[in-house]
Amino acid sequence: MSRIVQRGATGALSLTAGGTFQASTDANLQTLCGTRWDLEDGREVVLVSAGATNLAEGKLMQDAALIANHQNLVVTAVQAYSDNGNVPATVTVTLGGTAVTADEYALGYAVVVDGTGAGQTLQIASHPAQATTTGSVVVTLADAPNTALDTTSKISLVPQPGNGVIINPTTATNVPRGITLYPIVATDFGYLLSKGTVSCLADTTAPAAGTPISPSVNTAGAIMQTAYATNVVTEAVIGQAIYATVSAKYYPVVIDL
């Protein structure tokens, strides 16, 4: 359930062991993906699981790609949360052409994008698999809606932050999550640097010292000088360059994600 907690003094996985950064295969860490911790030097890390591809160090990572057919889904049934808490709230949606695996969106979010209750962001507790690409799936919510939903409501499904991160593509399919401090093998758990100084791959658009940086649209996993068009920023700003970078080299930057 979404609830306020105090940030822990120690992480569930130690950042280093025997002087080297470490990753883990412990599946119990799944529920902590997206959780952040402070380092003693003032930086911040976020726990993630790698997607299906190994993650190299010094590269920008993105959350798992959103599935277009799991956005703006039609609600066909709603079960309200019971007063005594014995029956959680559920919402039944019709898939838009892509199947869903069991708990693919557990600890992610159901965002009410239209209709009754629009504007709410509700954490997902669980859901079954649905192999029929246009079938229905019952999504059990960890958070009960403040405004009751109905069959005019439309839902978008957003995966758990930090779960199955990928190398940031040149065309964004979700949001940046952090930069790798060390390699993380596919499906393993480890930390990304989400705030502070870190080395990252640069592309050909070298930013000057102190200028804003953005995810590269030329090289996957790289950063570039933030693009402008008619004095309008056209790319997400994720931090600043410490000094001018050189293409295909790894330079220190300050990020804030």
Residue pairs with C-beta under 8 A, 6 or more apart in sequence:
1 123
1 125
1 142
1 143
2 123
2 142
2 143
7 36
7 37
7 38
8 37
10 37
11 35
11 37
11 45
11 47
11 191
12 29
12 32
12 35
12 47
13 22
13 24
13 26
13 29
13 47
13 189
13 190
13 191
14 22
15 21
15 22
15 39
15 45
15 191
16 22
20 182
21 181
21 182
21 190
21 191
22 190
23 182
23 183
23 184
23 185
23 188
23 189
23 190
24 188
24 189
24 190
25 187
25 188
25 189
26 189
29 47
29 49
29 189
30 49
30 163
30 189
31 107
32 47
33 47
33 48
33 49
33 107
33 160
33 161
33 162
33 163
33 189
34 46
34 47
34 48
34 107
34 160
34 161
34 162
34 163
35 46
35 47
35 162
36 44
36 45
36 46
36 47
36 194
37 44
37 45
37 46
37 47
38 44
39 45
39 196
41 196
42 196
43 193
43 195
43 196
43 197
43 198
44 193
44 194
44 195
44 196
45 178
45 181
45 191
45 192
45 193
45 194
46 162
46 177
46 178
46 191
46 192
46 194
46 257
47 162
47 189
47 190
47 191
48 61
48 162
48 163
48 165
48 177
48 178
48 184
48 189
48 190
48 191
48 192
49 162
49 163
49 164
49 165
49 187
49 188
49 189
50 164
50 165
50 184
50 185
50 186
50 187
50 188
50 189
50 190
51 64
51 164
51 165
51 166
51 186
51 187
52 164
52 186
52 187
53 166
53 167
53 186
54 183
54 184
54 185
54 186
55 61
55 165
55 167
55 180
55 183
55 184
55 185
55 186
55 190
56 167
56 180
56 183
56 221
57 180
57 181
57 182
57 183
58 179
58 180
58 198
58 199
58 200
58 201
58 250
59 167
59 168
59 179
59 180
59 200
59 201
59 220
59 221
59 222
60 167
60 168
60 176
60 178
60 179
60 200
60 201
60 215
60 216
60 221
60 222
60 223
60 238
61 165
61 166
61 167
61 168
61 176
61 177
61 178
61 179
61 180
61 192
61 221
62 165
62 166
62 167
62 168
62 169
62 172
62 173
62 174
62 175
62 176
62 177
62 215
63 159
63 161
63 162
63 163
63 164
63 165
63 166
63 174
63 175
63 176
63 177
64 159
64 163
64 164
64 165
64 166
64 174
65 166
65 169
65 173
65 174
66 158
66 159
66 173
66 174
67 98
67 157
68 96
68 98
69 95
69 96
69 97
69 98
69 133
70 95
70 96
70 98
70 100
70 105
70 156
70 157
71 96
71 113
71 156
71 157
72 96
72 113
72 114
72 154
72 155
72 156
73 93
73 94
73 95
73 96
73 154
73 155
73 156
73 157
74 93
74 94
74 151
74 154
75 91
75 92
75 93
75 115
75 149
75 150
75 151
75 152
75 153
75 154
75 155
76 92
76 93
76 94
76 136
76 151
77 91
77 92
77 138
77 151
78 89
78 90
78 91
78 92
78 148
78 149
78 150
78 151
78 153
79 87
79 89
79 90
79 91
80 89
80 144
80 148
81 87
81 88
81 89
81 141
81 144
81 145
88 125
88 140
88 141
88 142
88 144
89 122
89 140
89 141
89 143
89 144
89 145
90 138
90 139
90 140
90 141
91 110
91 138
91 139
91 141
91 149
91 153
91 155
92 136
92 137
92 138
92 139
93 136
93 137
93 139
93 155
93 157
94 134
94 135
94 136
95 130
95 132
95 133
95 134
95 135
95 136
95 137
96 134
97 133
97 134
98 133
99 129
99 130
99 131
99 132
99 133
100 127
100 129
100 130
100 137
100 157
101 129
102 127
102 128
102 129
103 126
103 127
104 127
104 159
105 124
105 127
105 139
105 157
105 158
105 159
105 160
106 124
106 125
106 126
106 127
106 160
107 123
107 124
107 142
107 160
107 163
108 123
108 124
108 157
108 158
108 159
108 160
108 161
108 163
109 121
109 122
109 123
109 124
109 157
109 158
110 121
110 122
110 123
110 124
110 139
110 141
110 155
110 156
110 157
110 158
111 120
111 121
111 122
111 155
111 156
111 157
111 158
112 118
112 119
112 120
112 121
112 122
112 145
112 149
112 153
112 154
112 155
113 154
113 155
113 156
114 152
114 153
114 154
115 149
115 150
115 152
115 153
115 154
116 147
116 148
116 149
116 150
116 152
116 153
117 145
117 147
117 148
117 149
117 150
117 153
118 153
118 154
120 145
120 146
120 147
122 141
122 142
122 143
122 144
122 145
123 141
123 142
123 143
124 139
124 140
124 141
124 142
124 157
125 140
125 141
125 142
126 140
127 137
127 138
127 139
127 140
128 137
128 138
130 136
130 137
139 155
139 157
159 174
161 177
162 177
162 192
165 177
165 192
167 220
167 221
168 176
168 215
168 216
168 220
168 221
169 220
170 216
170 217
170 218
170 219
170 220
171 217
172 215
172 236
175 236
176 215
176 236
176 238
176 257
177 192
177 194
177 257
178 192
178 193
178 194
178 255
178 257
179 192
179 193
179 198
179 199
179 200
179 255
180 190
180 192
180 193
181 191
181 192
181 193
181 198
182 190
184 190
193 255
194 255
194 257
195 255
195 256
195 257
196 254
196 255
197 242
197 252
197 253
197 254
198 252
198 253
198 254
198 255
199 250
199 251
199 252
199 253
200 222
200 223
200 250
200 251
200 253
200 255
201 219
201 221
201 222
201 223
201 248
201 249
201 250
202 222
202 223
202 224
202 245
202 246
202 247
202 248
202 249
202 250
202 251
203 216
203 218
203 219
203 222
203 223
203 224
203 247
203 248
204 218
204 224
204 247
205 216
205 218
205 224
205 225
205 227
206 225
206 244
206 245
206 246
206 247
207 213
207 223
207 224
207 225
207 226
207 240
207 241
207 244
207 245
208 225
208 241
208 243
208 244
209 241
209 242
209 243
209 244
210 240
210 241
210 242
211 225
211 226
211 240
211 241
212 225
212 226
212 233
212 237
212 239
212 240
212 241
213 223
213 224
213 225
213 226
213 237
213 238
213 239
213 240
213 241
213 253
213 255
214 223
214 224
214 225
214 226
214 227
214 235
214 236
214 237
214 238
215 222
215 223
215 224
215 235
215 236
215 238
216 222
216 223
216 224
217 224
217 227
217 235
218 224
219 248
223 238
223 239
223 245
223 253
224 235
225 241
226 233
226 235
226 237
227 233
227 234
227 235
228 234
238 255
238 256
238 257
239 253
239 254
239 255
239 256
239 257
240 253
240 254
241 251
241 253
242 251
242 252
242 253
242 254
243 251
243 252
245 251
245 253
